[in-house]
Structures are given as C-alpha cells and as structure tokens.
Amino acid sequence: MTEYKIPTGSGESEFTEKRSRFLGHVAMVESEEEARDFIAECKKKYYDARHNCWCYIIKDGPERYSDDSEPQGTAGIPMLEVMRREGVTNVVCVVTRYFGGILLGAGGLLRAYTRGAKDALDAAGISIVRRWVEAELPCSYSAAERLKQEIPAYNGILSDTEYGADVLMKLLLPEEKFQDFKDRIFDVSGGTVTVKTVGEAFRAVPIQK
C-alpha cells in the first residue's frame, strides 16, 4: 500500500519578532526543478530581504535546505524538521526575513524559522494521498449522528451528505479498513444499515485544514 502526505495547497504566514519580519511560504511541488523554481520566485519577489531561507522534500528524491547566510543550523534544518515531523513530502518552504536591527541569537532564530515554516504549512493544510474505497451509507435521520461517529475510528472521511427522505452519507475509507467498517456499521445498526461500495480512487484528500 502506498500512502504519503502532501500540502493541500499553498500557504503563507507572517509575524514579527523583535522588529524582524518573517514571511513563510509553503507549496506542493512534484520535482526538484519545481521546488527550485519556487525558491527562485520567492527570492525575486523578496529581493530586498536580508535572508530567504528554504528547504524542500521530494518523494523518493532529495531533501535540501539552505540557511541563506543565517548562522549555520538556525534556519534551513529547523524548517526541514517541521516538514519531517508532519510527515509531508513533495513540499517546498521558504521563510523570508527582513532584518529589524536586533539580533535574535541562535535559539531565537531557530524558534522563528520553525514557527514560520509551521504556520505556513498549517495555512496550506495537509492531504493524504492513497487508495480509497468510495462508499455510501444510507440511513434514517435518527441513526445518522450515531453512525457518523464511527467514521473517524476507521480513518474514514465524510465527503458529502445528502438529505432526502433518508440521509445518504458519502464516504472515503482506506481500502484495508473498509470491510471492518462495513461490519461495524452492520452490528451497530442491528443489521438495518449496509454500507455500499461505489468505486475506488487513488487521490489526495485533505485531512488537516
């Protein structure tokens, strides 16, 4: 089974620390060339900034980073560690610093660049890419809320809900957990509800916004 996480979209962040302005940028890329193009665009846009520190991780490819003249180990690696810790790949991050005249020290820089990367990634969101079973769960209005509570336990995602004579929940479920979920719904509903398979898809689905 192949499963990995990527940024859902582009994200930006901004904060000021002791008069230094930090701008964070995160984007999803599919190659090292795309990552380097994104970094170049940021450097061009923020050409007047003191530092444009960056990192990227490419699936089944390289990991790279740069402190861009900040003290060694205070920018690029902390940013890279944010991406590793969150488990994302095919990601590029640039944190731009406009120097405010006050030195932050190594610890202050590490915290600032970590925050810039994390805030930008949070703004971008995280999606999981994997094979999903597309399913439908038809049920009564009285049973809907109870059955909906079972979905997260099986790492399922409620993609849509239609309200008519009854409730129709449309779900995405990891293929290896689908049968267990189906059995659980049958048991919880006393055999009155059956989860129906609609299809399957290999796609990115947001898990964090």
GIJOHU-V626246 format. One line per field, one symbol per residue. psi: psi as a letter, one per 20 degrees, with the letter a starting at -180 (. if undefined). A space follows every 50 residues. Layout:
psi: ???
//
This chain:
psi: ppprqrqhbqqqrprpolipppoqpqqpqjrhghghggghgghghlhjqh qnqrqqpppkbrpqrpilirppjifgghghhggghikqrlqqppoppopj ippirggggghghggggghhghhhrpqpprpqpprqnprrhhighghhih ghhkkrpohqppochapoppqppphiiggggghghgghjkjippppphaq qorpppip.
//
